[in-house]
């Protein structure tokens, strides 16, 4: 069984993602990429991704082009 604090955190995360998608039409990560002045590499570092290849692949999958 999931403890109450963890269950609350999971629900809050779901509610945030759902609300952002309803408000903007995008997932949180896509919204950040499209509305940020940061480079993809800087976004990756900021969220703790040590390899640029992962967000580059996600970018290409979502938008059909590579960042650049």
N, C-alpha and C positions, 0 to 999 in steps of 0.2 A: 504494500500500500504506500502511496506517495504521501509524505507528510504535508500538513497544511501550508507551511511557508512555501514549499516547493510547488505545490499545486496552485497556490495563489500567483506565484511568479510565472508559471506556465500559462495560466489564464490571462494575466496581464500582458504577456508577450503576444499571445494570440489576438487579444482585443486591440492592441496597438497596431499589429500588422494588418488586421482586417479593417480597422478604421482608416489607416493611411491608404490602403488600396481603394476603399470606397471614396475617399476624399480626392485622391490624385489619379486613380486608375493604374497606379504602379506599385510594385513591391517596394519595401524600404530600400533595399540595395540599389534597385534601378533608379529610384527617386534621387538618392544621394549621388549616383554617378552622373545623372542628367543635369542636376542642379548644383553642382559643386565646381568651384574654380580650381580645386586641387587636381593634380594629375592622378591617374589610376595607380601609379606606384606609391604616391603619398597616401592615398586612401587605404591601400593594402597595408602599409606600415601602421597607419593609425588604428586599424582594426585588428592588428596582430597577425597578419598573413606575411610570412617571411619570403614567399616565392611569388614573383610577379606572374608566373605562368598560370596560376589558378584563376585570378581575377580576369586575366586576358582571355582565357578560354570561356569564362562565364560571360564576359562582355560580348564576345563573338557569338555565343549561343543566343543571347538575348537580342542583340541588335543586328546580327548578320554581317558585321564588319569588325575589324580589329581596331583597337584604339590607336590613335596616332596623330 
